Amino acid sequence: MALLFKIYIMGKIITIIMAMLLCGCSSVKHYGVFQYDNGNDPIRDGMYRIVDKRGCIRHADGNGKTVIKPRFAFGFPFEEGKAKVTNKGEMKEVPGSGGEYHSWESDESIRHWGAVRMKPHCSMLLACWLIFT
């Protein structure tokens, strides 16, 4: 009888731990607002940039809902329904800024840059990756 009780209690403990892990992981936000000009990225075309723990850029709508999953090394704000994005490059300090300003430099080849577009007739994004050649 004591063995059955121990198995029952162990099963309950495992169930509670699994529930805590599943609920805890899904409720935690794994991103922050992209910092621009010493503050949060402004909303443009109803979207703003967010960055995950790995430094990948993605976009969220004005309500904070992630619309484009993290996949880009860098992305510009939306402008007229599209945003310029790239998977390559690095952030560099703007000369003479004393480390306050930075720019994104990618391979000079334009093929490393693409764009994501919003569908004009709905609020969802068409997360298509357009390769410029």
N, CA and C of each residue as an Amber inpcrd file, in Angstrom:
protein
   399
   0.8230000  -1.1900000   0.0000000   0.0000000   0.0000000   0.0000000
   0.8680000   1.2560000   0.0000000   1.9350000   1.2420000   0.7840000
   2.8270000   2.4010000   0.8580000   3.4990000   2.6560000  -0.4870000
   3.8340000   1.5920000  -1.1940000   4.4630000   1.7310000  -2.5080000
   3.5020000   2.3760000  -3.5020000   2.2380000   1.9580000  -3.5010000
   1.2400000   2.5610000  -4.3890000   1.0600000   4.0460000  -4.0850000
   1.0680000   4.3870000  -2.8110000   0.9200000   5.7910000  -2.4130000
   2.1120000   6.6140000  -2.9170000   3.3220000   6.0820000  -2.8040000
   4.5180000   6.7840000  -3.2860000   4.4630000   6.9780000  -4.8000000
   4.0250000   5.9640000  -5.5290000   3.9030000   6.0760000  -6.9850000
   2.8630000   7.1300000  -7.3410000   1.7470000   7.1410000  -6.6080000
   0.6890000   8.1260000  -6.8430000   1.2140000   9.5530000  -6.6190000
   1.9080000   9.7720000  -5.5180000   2.4610000  11.0950000  -5.1900000
   3.5070000  11.5010000  -6.2290000   4.3790000  10.5810000  -6.6160000
   5.4090000  10.8790000  -7.6150000   4.7580000  11.2850000  -8.9370000
   3.6930000  10.6070000  -9.3340000   2.9650000  10.9580000 -10.5550000
   2.3840000  12.3590000 -10.4800000   1.8360000  12.7250000  -9.3270000
   1.2800000  14.0750000  -9.1400000   2.3820000  15.1320000  -9.2210000
   3.5190000  14.8640000  -8.6200000   4.6390000  15.8160000  -8.6440000
   5.1190000  16.0170000 -10.0770000   5.2580000  14.9430000 -10.8280000
   5.6940000  15.0480000 -12.2280000   4.6770000  15.8450000 -13.0380000
   3.3880000  15.6100000 -12.8160000   2.3410000  16.3580000 -13.5220000
   2.4260000  17.8460000 -13.2110000   2.6290000  18.1990000 -11.9600000
   2.7320000  19.6090000 -11.5590000   3.9640000  20.2590000 -12.1840000
   5.0880000  19.5710000 -12.1720000   6.3150000  20.1160000 -12.7650000
   6.1330000  20.3310000 -14.2650000   5.5360000  19.3770000 -14.9590000
   5.3030000  19.5190000 -16.4010000   4.3760000  20.6970000 -16.6930000
   3.3270000  20.8530000 -15.8940000   2.3970000  21.9730000 -16.0940000
   3.1060000  23.3070000 -15.8810000   3.9660000  23.3820000 -14.8700000
   4.7090000  24.6230000 -14.6080000   5.6460000  24.9450000 -15.7670000
   6.3240000  23.9420000 -16.2830000   7.2370000  24.1670000 -17.3990000
   6.4990000  24.6190000 -18.6490000   5.4090000  23.9600000 -18.9770000
   4.6530000  24.3100000 -20.1780000   4.0270000  25.6910000 -20.0730000
   3.4270000  26.0010000 -18.9510000   2.7850000  27.3140000 -18.7820000
   3.8230000  28.4190000 -18.6790000   4.9010000  28.1550000 -17.9720000
   5.9330000  29.1740000 -17.7910000   6.6260000  29.5440000 -19.0780000
   6.9040000  28.5680000 -19.9210000   7.6100000  28.8490000 -21.1660000
   6.7480000  29.6120000 -22.1550000   5.4740000  29.3200000 -22.2070000
   4.6310000  29.9760000 -23.2040000   4.2140000  31.3780000 -22.7950000
   4.2680000  31.7090000 -21.5190000   3.8000000  33.0220000 -21.0930000
   4.9200000  34.0550000 -21.0190000   6.1540000  33.6390000 -21.1410000
   7.2800000  34.5650000 -21.0570000   7.5910000  35.1280000 -22.4390000
   7.7250000  36.4540000 -22.5150000   8.1130000  37.0640000 -23.7880000
   9.6170000  36.8940000 -23.9510000  10.0160000  36.4610000 -25.1220000
  11.4260000  36.1990000 -25.3750000  12.0430000  37.2640000 -26.2650000
  11.5150000  38.4830000 -26.2020000  12.0460000  39.5480000 -27.0350000
  11.8970000  40.8880000 -26.3310000  12.6230000  41.8650000 -26.8530000
  12.5150000  43.2340000 -26.3720000  12.3440000  44.1620000 -27.5570000
  11.9480000  45.3820000 -27.2740000  11.7780000  46.3670000 -28.3420000
  13.1550000  46.7880000 -28.8410000  13.3210000  46.8390000 -30.1410000
  14.5750000  47.2700000 -30.7570000  14.8530000  48.7080000 -30.3330000
  16.0710000  48.9810000 -29.8880000  16.4420000  50.3240000 -29.4430000
  16.9470000  51.1540000 -30.6110000  16.3550000  52.3390000 -30.7690000
  16.6840000  53.2260000 -31.8830000  16.7650000  54.6540000 -31.3630000
  17.8570000  55.3500000 -31.6540000  18.0590000  56.7300000 -31.1900000
  17.7880000  56.8740000 -29.6960000  18.4040000  56.0050000 -28.9000000
  18.3200000  56.0440000 -27.4430000  16.9150000  55.8100000 -26.9050000
  16.0960000  55.0990000 -27.6290000  14.7440000  54.7940000 -27.1610000
  14.1470000  53.6380000 -27.9380000  12.9000000  53.3340000 -27.6190000
  12.2020000  52.2500000 -28.3100000  11.9540000  52.6010000 -29.7660000
  11.9920000  51.5920000 -30.6080000  11.7220000  51.7640000 -32.0300000
  10.3090000  52.3210000 -32.2050000  10.1460000  53.3880000 -32.9920000
   8.8050000  53.9580000 -33.1810000   7.9370000  53.0690000 -34.0810000
   6.6300000  53.1790000 -33.9110000   5.6980000  52.4320000 -34.7600000
   5.5980000  53.1390000 -36.1010000   5.8210000  52.3810000 -37.1690000
   5.7070000  52.8970000 -38.5390000   4.8850000  51.9140000 -39.3440000
   3.9150000  52.4070000 -40.0530000   2.9920000  51.5550000 -40.8170000
   2.3400000  50.5080000 -39.9090000   2.1100000  50.8640000 -38.6510000
   1.4660000  49.9580000 -37.7050000   2.3630000  48.8770000 -37.1470000
   3.6750000  48.9440000 -37.4200000   4.6190000  47.9140000 -36.9870000
   5.8300000  48.5540000 -36.3120000   6.4680000  47.7900000 -35.4440000
   7.7600000  48.1950000 -34.8920000   8.6590000  46.9680000 -34.8040000
   9.9600000  47.2300000 -34.7070000  10.9380000  46.1370000 -34.6850000
  11.1410000  45.6470000 -33.2570000  11.3040000  44.3310000 -33.1390000
  11.6500000  43.7170000 -31.8720000  12.8590000  42.8250000 -32.1070000
  13.5480000  42.4920000 -31.0340000  14.7630000  41.6810000 -31.1460000
  14.6910000  40.5610000 -30.1100000  15.0850000  39.3480000 -30.5200000
  15.0480000  38.2280000 -29.5860000  16.3910000  38.0720000 -28.8800000
  16.4930000  37.0410000 -28.0500000  17.7130000  36.8170000 -27.2600000
  18.9520000  36.6060000 -28.1120000  18.7620000  36.0800000 -29.3240000
  19.8990000  35.8240000 -30.2140000  20.3070000  37.0630000 -30.9960000
  19.5150000  38.1400000 -30.8940000  19.8030000  39.3570000 -31.6420000
  19.1040000  39.4100000 -32.9860000  18.2350000  38.4270000 -33.2690000
  17.5070000  38.4180000 -34.5420000  16.3730000  39.4350000 -34.5150000
  16.1960000  40.1000000 -35.6390000  15.1560000  41.1180000 -35.7790000
  13.8760000  40.4790000 -36.2990000  12.7830000  40.9400000 -35.7840000
  11.4660000  40.5740000 -36.2840000  10.5580000  41.7770000 -36.1030000
   9.3170000  41.6650000 -36.5030000   8.3950000  42.7990000 -36.4150000
   7.1470000  42.4220000 -35.6220000   6.6210000  43.4060000 -34.8830000
   5.3850000  43.2360000 -34.1200000   4.4210000  44.3450000 -34.5160000
   3.1230000  44.0720000 -34.3230000   2.1460000  45.1150000 -34.6290000
   2.0080000  46.0620000 -33.4360000   1.1710000  47.0710000 -33.5580000
   1.0120000  48.0740000 -32.5090000   0.5280000  47.5220000 -31.1840000
  -0.0590000  46.3150000 -31.1880000  -0.5310000  45.6750000 -29.9600000
   0.5220000  44.7750000 -29.3330000   1.6930000  44.6850000 -29.9460000
   2.7690000  43.8540000 -29.4210000   2.7500000  42.4190000 -29.9110000
   1.8240000  42.0760000 -30.7980000   1.7440000  40.7120000 -31.3290000
   2.8360000  40.5040000 -32.3720000   3.6340000  39.4460000 -32.1930000
   4.6840000  39.1250000 -33.1500000   4.0490000  38.7240000 -34.4750000
   4.4190000  39.4360000 -35.5420000   3.8420000  39.1790000 -36.8580000
   4.8370000  38.4470000 -37.7500000   6.1050000  38.7780000 -37.6270000
   7.1530000  38.0930000 -38.3840000   8.0910000  37.4450000 -37.3780000
   8.2740000  36.1630000 -37.4780000   9.1360000  35.4120000 -36.5610000
  10.5940000  35.8300000 -36.7290000  11.4260000  35.6320000 -35.6750000
  12.8220000  36.0520000 -35.7530000  13.5820000  35.2430000 -36.7840000
  14.1440000  35.9320000 -37.7430000  14.9390000  35.2310000 -38.7440000
  15.9370000  36.1310000 -39.4140000  15.8790000  37.4230000 -39.1910000
  16.7440000  38.3510000 -39.9070000  17.8630000  38.8710000 -39.0090000
  19.0470000  39.0430000 -39.5920000  20.1540000  39.6420000 -38.8560000
  19.8450000  41.1140000 -38.5870000  19.1850000  41.7720000 -39.5450000
  18.7970000  43.1730000 -39.3790000  17.6020000  43.4680000 -40.2650000
  16.7770000  44.3970000 -39.8320000  15.6310000  44.8290000 -40.6300000
  15.3370000  46.2900000 -40.3730000  15.0210000  47.0070000 -41.4250000
  14.6270000  48.4050000 -41.3020000  13.1440000  48.4810000 -40.9430000
  12.6670000  49.6480000 -40.4950000  11.2380000  49.7980000 -40.2030000
  10.3990000  49.6840000 -41.4770000   9.1200000  49.3860000 -41.2990000
   8.2110000  49.3440000 -42.4430000   8.0040000  50.7460000 -42.9880000
   7.9390000  50.8310000 -44.2930000   7.7060000  52.0900000 -44.9890000
   6.8930000  51.7690000 -46.2360000   5.7150000  52.3430000 -46.3290000
   4.8170000  52.0940000 -47.4570000   4.5560000  50.6020000 -47.6630000
   4.3680000  49.8880000 -46.5580000   3.9870000  48.4820000 -46.6350000
   5.0930000  47.4700000 -46.8000000   6.3620000  47.9010000 -46.7890000
   7.4470000  46.9210000 -46.9010000   8.6280000  47.3370000 -46.0300000
   9.4360000  46.3410000 -45.6720000  10.6130000  46.5750000 -44.8370000
  11.8140000  45.8790000 -45.4600000  12.9150000  46.5810000 -45.5520000
  14.1620000  46.0260000 -46.0830000  14.8080000  45.1840000 -44.9790000
  15.1990000  43.9500000 -45.3080000  15.7780000  43.0300000 -44.3300000
  16.9750000  42.3020000 -44.9330000  17.8430000  41.7770000 -44.0570000
  18.9960000  41.0040000 -44.5070000  19.3220000  39.9160000 -43.4930000
  19.9600000  38.8710000 -43.9610000  20.4050000  37.7850000 -43.0920000
  21.8950000  37.8650000 -42.7930000  22.5870000  38.8230000 -43.4010000
  24.0410000  38.9180000 -43.2390000  24.4470000  40.3330000 -42.8700000
  25.6570000  40.4550000 -42.3400000  26.2170000  41.7590000 -42.0380000
  26.5280000  41.9180000 -40.5610000  26.9070000  43.1430000 -40.1980000
  27.2340000  43.4290000 -38.8070000  26.9910000  44.8960000 -38.4920000
  26.7530000  45.1630000 -37.2030000  26.5430000  46.5230000 -36.7560000
  27.9030000  47.1940000 -36.5660000  28.0360000  48.4110000 -37.0850000
  29.2970000  49.1500000 -36.9600000  29.0250000  50.5260000 -36.3670000
  29.9840000  51.0000000 -35.5950000  29.8850000  52.3330000 -35.0040000
  30.0290000  53.3960000 -36.0870000  29.1810000  54.4270000 -36.0140000
  29.2990000  55.5490000 -36.9420000  30.5300000  56.3470000 -36.5270000
  31.4890000  56.5460000 -37.4460000  32.7110000  57.2760000 -37.0990000
  32.3980000  58.6640000 -36.5270000  33.0890000  58.9960000 -35.4470000
  32.9290000  60.3040000 -34.8180000  31.7580000  60.4020000 -33.8570000
  31.0090000  59.3010000 -33.6470000  29.8380000  59.3700000 -32.7640000
  30.1680000  58.9750000 -31.3250000  31.4000000  58.5540000 -31.0840000
  31.7800000  58.1490000 -29.7360000  31.0250000  56.9150000 -29.2520000
  30.5870000  56.0720000 -30.1720000  29.8790000  54.8510000 -29.8060000
  28.3880000  55.0370000 -29.5970000  27.8800000  56.2550000 -29.7740000
  26.4540000  56.4980000 -29.5540000  25.5980000  56.0540000 -30.7340000
  26.1160000  56.1620000 -31.9530000  25.3460000  55.8100000 -33.1410000
  25.9950000  54.6480000 -33.8800000  25.1510000  53.8220000 -34.4600000
  25.6160000  52.6550000 -35.2030000  24.8400000  52.5300000 -36.5060000
  25.4380000  51.8450000 -37.4660000  24.7540000  51.5540000 -38.7270000
  24.9560000  50.0750000 -39.0240000  24.1350000  49.5520000 -39.9270000
  24.2400000  48.1470000 -40.2930000  24.9160000  48.0390000 -41.6440000
  25.9920000  47.2700000 -41.7020000  26.7050000  47.0760000 -42.9550000
  26.5950000  45.6180000 -43.3590000  26.1480000  45.4240000 -44.5870000
  26.0270000  44.0820000 -45.1390000  26.9240000  44.0090000 -46.3600000
  27.0890000  42.8120000 -46.8780000  27.8610000  42.6270000 -48.0940000
  27.3980000  43.6390000 -49.1380000  28.3140000  44.1930000 -49.8910000
  27.9620000  45.2070000 -50.8830000  27.0340000  44.6710000 -51.9630000
  27.0010000  43.3700000 -52.1140000  26.1250000  42.7750000 -53.1180000
  24.6710000  42.9400000 -52.6930000  23.8650000  43.5390000 -53.5290000
  22.4660000  43.7980000 -53.2230000  21.6690000  42.5170000 -53.0060000
  22.1650000  41.3780000 -53.4800000  21.4050000  40.1370000 -53.3470000
  21.2690000  39.6770000 -51.8980000  22.0520000  40.2560000 -50.9840000
  21.9340000  39.8920000 -49.5760000  20.7770000  40.6180000 -48.8980000
  20.1670000  41.5700000 -49.5840000  19.0470000  42.3220000 -49.0190000
  17.7590000  41.8680000 -49.6750000  16.6960000  41.8810000 -48.9380000
  15.3800000  41.5330000 -49.4600000  14.3450000  42.3870000 -48.7630000
  13.0840000  42.0180000 -48.8780000  12.0160000  42.7850000 -48.2540000
  10.8890000  41.8640000 -47.8320000  10.1920000  42.2570000 -46.7790000
   8.9360000  41.6190000 -46.4110000   7.8570000  42.6480000 -46.6890000
   6.7020000  42.1910000 -47.1330000   5.6190000  43.1040000 -47.5120000
   4.3450000  42.7930000 -46.7550000   3.5520000  43.8410000 -46.5390000
   2.2180000  43.6780000 -45.9930000   1.2460000  43.5270000 -47.1480000
   0.2800000  42.6440000 -47.0070000  -0.7740000  42.5500000 -48.0130000
  -1.6180000  43.8150000 -47.9020000  -1.9300000  44.4680000 -48.9980000
  -2.6730000  45.7180000 -48.9230000  -4.1080000  45.5720000 -48.4370000
  -4.7170000  44.3970000 -48.5950000  -6.1240000  44.2350000 -48.2530000
  -6.3790000  43.5500000 -46.9100000  -5.3370000  43.2820000 -46.1350000
  -5.5670000  42.7100000 -44.8110000  -4.4450000  43.1300000 -43.8760000
  -4.6780000  42.9480000 -42.5850000  -3.6980000  43.4010000 -41.6040000
  -2.5570000  42.4150000 -41.4020000  -2.6980000  41.1880000 -41.8980000
  -1.6230000  40.2080000 -41.7400000  -0.5010000  40.4870000 -42.7220000
   0.6710000  40.0780000 -42.3550000   1.8180000  40.2610000 -43.2380000
   2.0010000  39.0620000 -44.1420000   2.3300000  39.3600000 -45.3510000
   2.7470000  38.3110000 -46.2640000   4.2530000  38.2130000 -46.0850000
   4.6860000  37.2270000 -45.3220000   6.1020000  37.1280000 -44.9880000
   6.8710000  36.4990000 -46.1360000   6.8330000  37.1660000 -47.2400000
   7.5720000  36.6450000 -48.3870000   8.9510000  37.2870000 -48.4190000
   9.8950000  36.5390000 -48.8230000  11.2800000  36.9850000 -48.8730000
  11.6070000  37.2200000 -50.3360000  11.7760000  38.4840000 -50.6940000
  12.0600000  38.8280000 -52.0800000  13.5600000  38.9790000 -52.2530000
  14.1430000  38.2310000 -53.1210000  15.5760000  38.3160000 -53.3810000
  15.7990000  39.2560000 -54.5620000  16.6210000  40.2620000 -54.3370000
  16.9540000  41.1890000 -55.4070000  18.2210000  40.6990000 -56.0980000
  18.1770000  40.5800000 -57.3950000  19.3630000  40.1390000 -58.1310000
  19.7240000  41.1600000 -59.1820000
